[in-house]
Amino acid sequence: MFNLSKKSFLVDLDDSLTYPSAQTICNTIEKYCVSSKEKCQFVSTEKPVTFYLENRLFSAEITMARGGYMIKCLEK
């Protein structure tokens, strides 16, 4: 059954033409959290990167959008 209350969001990469490493994904998510004044805590810094954002668990996937790579964060 599909849960409509699950949250997801996209995060832009600085270099959207290069497939990101796990370290780049973590750095980009961390930068996103600082700019949006949200607190994140990483559970795994290896692929798949997982983290808590405001007490909700998310995983980061790489997706293609607008001609480049983006980070798609999906609530678990």
Backbone as JSON, one array per atom type, in Angstrom:
{
  "sequence": "MFNLSKKSFLVDLDDSLTYPSAQTICNTIEKYCVSSKEKCQFVSTEKPVTFYLENRLFSAEITMARGGYMIKCLEK",
  "N": [[0.84, -1.18, 0.0], [0.55, 2.23, -0.78], [1.98, 4.92, 0.88], [0.88, 8.05, 1.38], [1.76, 10.01, 3.06], [4.47, 10.05, 3.21], [7.52, 11.77, 2.74], [9.4, 13.49, 0.24], [12.22, 15.03, -1.38], [14.15, 17.09, -3.62], [17.61, 17.73, -4.17], [19.89, 19.99, -5.45], [22.95, 19.41, -7.17], [26.26, 20.79, -7.06], [27.96, 20.25, -9.21], [26.35, 19.08, -11.62], [26.73, 17.46, -13.8], [28.48, 15.43, -13.34], [28.61, 12.17, -12.03], [27.88, 11.76, -8.66], [30.03, 11.05, -5.83], [29.77, 9.15, -2.75], [30.72, 10.77, -0.7], [30.44, 13.33, -1.82], [27.65, 13.43, -2.02], [26.94, 13.4, 0.72], [28.18, 15.81, 1.59], [26.75, 17.67, 0.07], [24.1, 17.31, 0.97], [24.45, 18.03, 3.63], [25.14, 20.74, 3.33], [22.75, 21.66, 2.23], [21.03, 21.27, 4.43], [22.11, 23.04, 6.33], [21.66, 25.5, 5.03], [18.88, 25.53, 4.99], [18.34, 25.59, 7.62], [17.88, 23.23, 9.04], [18.25, 20.3, 11.03], [20.46, 17.65, 10.5], [21.43, 14.21, 10.73], [23.76, 11.84, 9.96], [23.31, 8.43, 9.18], [24.39, 6.49, 7.58], [27.24, 6.95, 5.65], [28.0, 5.84, 3.38], [27.1, 4.53, 0.15], [23.86, 3.11, -0.02], [23.36, 6.45, 0.98], [22.14, 7.36, 4.09], [20.12, 9.25, 6.32], [19.01, 11.16, 9.17], [16.58, 13.64, 9.23], [15.33, 16.18, 10.96], [14.29, 14.25, 12.79], [13.24, 12.32, 11.07], [13.74, 9.52, 8.99], [15.7, 9.34, 6.07], [16.65, 8.3, 2.75], [19.17, 8.7, 0.27], [19.07, 9.0, -3.19], [20.47, 8.9, -6.49], [19.35, 10.7, -9.22], [18.28, 11.42, -12.58], [17.66, 14.59, -13.88], [16.49, 17.44, -15.57], [18.61, 17.39, -17.43], [20.87, 16.67, -15.98], [22.48, 15.28, -13.02], [20.77, 14.77, -9.92], [20.11, 14.82, -6.39], [17.85, 12.74, -4.9], [15.9, 12.65, -2.13], [14.37, 10.39, -0.1], [11.84, 9.63, 2.2], [12.03, 7.06, 4.59]],
  "CA": [[0.0, 0.0, 0.0], [1.32, 3.45, -0.92], [1.76, 5.85, 1.98], [0.94, 9.4, 0.86], [2.34, 10.93, 4.02], [5.93, 10.04, 3.1], [8.03, 13.01, 2.18], [10.61, 13.42, -0.58], [12.64, 16.32, -1.91], [15.32, 17.06, -4.5], [18.7, 18.64, -3.82], [20.77, 20.23, -6.59], [24.39, 19.22, -7.02], [27.06, 21.87, -7.63], [28.39, 19.76, -10.52], [25.28, 18.15, -11.95], [27.1, 16.64, -14.95], [29.34, 14.35, -12.87], [27.94, 11.29, -11.08], [28.5, 12.08, -7.37], [30.49, 10.04, -4.88], [29.04, 9.17, -1.47], [31.2, 11.94, 0.04], [29.8, 14.5, -2.43], [26.24, 13.38, -1.62], [26.88, 13.82, 2.13], [28.52, 17.24, 1.68], [25.67, 18.44, -0.53], [22.96, 17.24, 1.89], [24.82, 18.83, 4.8], [25.04, 22.14, 2.92], [21.31, 21.92, 2.1], [20.46, 21.35, 5.78], [22.57, 24.29, 6.95], [20.98, 26.63, 4.39], [17.45, 25.52, 5.36], [18.3, 25.61, 9.1], [17.35, 21.96, 9.54], [19.29, 19.47, 11.63], [20.55, 16.3, 9.95], [22.41, 13.31, 11.34], [23.97, 10.73, 9.03], [23.31, 7.05, 9.69], [25.37, 5.85, 6.71], [27.87, 7.86, 4.69], [28.29, 5.02, 2.19], [25.88, 4.35, -0.66], [23.01, 4.29, -0.09], [23.49, 7.4, 2.08], [20.9, 7.51, 4.87], [20.27, 10.29, 7.34], [17.82, 11.67, 9.85], [16.32, 15.06, 9.06], [14.23, 16.5, 11.89], [13.81, 12.99, 13.35], [12.67, 11.43, 10.04], [14.8, 8.82, 8.28], [15.69, 9.49, 4.62], [17.75, 7.74, 1.98], [19.49, 9.55, -0.87], [19.28, 8.32, -4.46], [20.85, 9.79, -7.57], [18.38, 10.65, -10.3], [18.52, 12.35, -13.68], [16.61, 15.61, -14.03], [16.92, 18.66, -16.24], [19.88, 17.22, -18.13], [22.0, 16.4, -15.07], [22.18, 14.47, -11.84], [20.25, 15.41, -8.72], [19.93, 13.92, -5.25], [16.46, 12.6, -4.49], [15.86, 12.16, -0.76], [13.08, 9.74, 0.14], [11.61, 9.21, 3.57], [11.91, 5.6, 4.75]],
  "C": [[0.88, 1.25, 0.0], [0.96, 4.42, 0.21], [1.95, 7.28, 1.48], [1.57, 10.39, 1.82], [3.87, 10.93, 3.98], [6.4, 11.25, 2.32], [9.25, 12.71, 1.29], [10.95, 14.82, -1.06], [13.9, 16.13, -2.75], [16.33, 18.09, -4.03], [19.61, 18.76, -5.04], [22.22, 19.97, -6.22], [25.11, 20.42, -7.62], [27.53, 21.51, -9.04], [27.41, 18.68, -10.95], [25.61, 17.24, -13.14], [27.98, 15.46, -14.57], [28.59, 13.51, -11.85], [28.63, 11.43, -9.72], [28.94, 10.86, -6.56], [29.64, 10.13, -3.62], [29.44, 10.4, -0.66], [30.55, 13.22, -0.49], [28.33, 14.58, -2.05], [26.09, 13.89, -0.18], [27.14, 15.32, 2.27], [27.38, 18.1, 1.16], [24.44, 18.46, 0.38], [23.23, 18.09, 3.12], [24.68, 20.33, 4.51], [23.57, 22.56, 2.79], [20.69, 22.13, 3.49], [20.86, 22.64, 6.48], [21.82, 25.48, 6.36], [19.49, 26.7, 4.74], [17.23, 25.49, 6.87], [17.62, 24.37, 9.68], [18.52, 21.13, 10.06], [19.29, 18.09, 10.98], [21.65, 15.52, 10.67], [22.53, 12.1, 10.43], [24.0, 9.4, 9.76], [24.36, 6.27, 8.91], [25.91, 6.87, 5.73], [28.38, 7.11, 3.47], [26.99, 4.86, 1.42], [25.14, 3.09, -0.24], [23.16, 5.16, 1.16], [22.13, 7.49, 2.77], [21.16, 8.52, 5.98], [18.93, 10.62, 7.96], [17.76, 13.17, 9.6], [15.11, 15.38, 9.91], [13.53, 15.23, 12.36], [13.07, 12.08, 12.37], [13.82, 10.83, 9.25], [14.63, 8.95, 6.77], [16.84, 8.71, 4.0], [17.93, 8.62, 0.75], [19.75, 8.68, -2.09], [19.73, 9.36, -5.48], [19.85, 9.59, -8.71], [18.77, 11.65, -11.38], [17.35, 13.31, -13.76], [17.22, 16.84, -14.69], [18.3, 18.54, -16.87], [21.09, 16.98, -17.25], [21.54, 15.55, -13.9], [21.67, 15.34, -10.71], [20.17, 14.36, -7.62], [18.45, 13.92, -4.89], [16.47, 11.96, -3.11], [14.46, 11.66, -0.47], [12.97, 9.31, 1.6], [11.41, 7.71, 3.62], [10.73, 5.27, 5.62]]
}
